[in-house]
Amino acid sequence: MIRNRNAIRLLCLLCLLVHPAINANLEAQTIIGQRNDSVSHPLICHQLGFDIRPGYIVSTHSFLQGDNAQQKKIDQSLSFHFKYAFRFSKESNLGRLFPHTYQGIGISYHTFFSPAELGNPVSVYAFQGSRIAQLSPRLSFDYEWNFGASFGWKKYDELSNPQNVLIGSKINAYINLGFLLNWQVHKYWKLAAGVDLTHFSNGNTHYPNGGLNVIGGRIGIVRTLGVDEGPGPITPGRLFIKPHVSYDLVIYGATRKRGLIGDDVSSMIPGSFGVAGINFAPMYNFNNYFRAGLSADAQYDESANLKEYRVGEYYSGDLKFHRPPFREQFSVGLSLRAELVMPVFSINVGVGRNLIYSGDDTKGFYQVLALKTYVTRHLFLHVGYQLSKFKDPNNLMLGLGYRFHDKR
């Protein structure tokens, strides 16, 4: 059963990673049908990149401070990244809406100089970047995010790896945000350098889930293939959307682990618990890049409020529970949502509070971070994560969404 669940999660991540190329082809076909002069202009610009990223591991636990098999600090990391990206041509509709945006797929190798206890994982990820400010004709200030899965970790094991209480699974999410300076040294070549933040964790699907955080730098080179991307004004006129209201409906599910603290004893509940939810969000589209609104959020969590229904004591090796009533595992809340809109992807963040609930576990505020990947103009994949009360990891949100009344 556990293997099947891992396979489902991996399949969702792979769908997220391979989709951009498929979506690009569909979009190109749509634009070709719309524009008579498309034959004379390439609709997709391709580029290859290579990054080196040294980093400092944030010390969040005694394991990193020296309470490990090596008896020394684990505070350094190094990764190597090879990336393929595409951007929509300045002649295309999406290129005129988002003239500086690129997206693609990357693969990276990471080392934390502790292979016996942490491993040397390999990450496969989707990424996207765009311009924040143009500093000079050849220099720009940009951002880039990476999101995917990392494989090959040495996870916690009571016998063979007992001190590694940070990593509880062989496959973990990889999340990265970077800010960089891009220098156009030649019409086909760019140099990039900057700083970034990286987080690895398993989304509370396995225990332990302490995660690993890295603050680092990066330096890289990008080669544009076959298209002159040198500095200069965008010749076709920019396109701008008309402000309007659209409506997002999202249905999601996931599994999670659950721990309890009681009688001064911390215990893990055996097995995994199911989570399912639905969000409905009217969103006002302010411009090409930004939409915001309110979301009505309903969620059922099979692990919620188990504490009062335990059978036996916390120190028992075989924790068992009666099933709580449905009303104590179901909640309805309202959240404020903001979304960065780009081609292929959108990044959604939200802060909300449950209004209909019963029990301590569903009381209070929750926070949401989600990545939406467009399968069609209206249908999108939804990969998100929810926190509780601004500090406690809650659950993944893997699902599908549909956008109504989209006038983009």
BELNOR-V469910 format. One record per helix or strand of 2 or more residues. SS is the DSSP state (hx for helix, st for strand). FROM is the first residue (numbers start at 1). TO is the last residue. If there is no record, write none. Layout:
((SS;FROM;TO) (SS;FROM;TO))
This chain:
((hx;2;34) (hx;38;40) (st;44;57) (hx;62;65) (st;76;88) (hx;93;97) (st;102;111) (st;119;136) (st;139;153) (st;171;186) (st;189;201) (st;212;225) (st;244;256) (st;259;262) (st;265;268) (st;273;285) (st;290;301) (hx;307;309) (st;310;311) (st;320;321) (hx;326;328) (st;330;341) (st;345;356) (hx;360;362) (st;365;374) (st;379;388) (st;392;404))
